[in-house]
């Protein structure tokens, strides 16, 4: 799916990853509760604020992944 579709799903609480990242444990999500208009990324090293790179925006390899607690 493309970034626009992925972003819409992220807004509704679905974590999203990219095939290019080659790791379903790395994903972008919206904090819960969504009190701010921020996106976060979860990686094996931890969590951080996330801003998409142009390659992320132009990608069409976005996919649904389960949230890891």
Secondary structure as UniProt FT lines:
FT   HELIX           3..11
FT   TURN            12..13
FT   STRAND          16..18
FT   HELIX           19..21
FT   TURN            24..25
FT   STRAND          27..29
FT   STRAND          40..43
FT   TURN            44..45
FT   STRAND          46..49
FT   HELIX           54..58
FT   STRAND          62..64
//
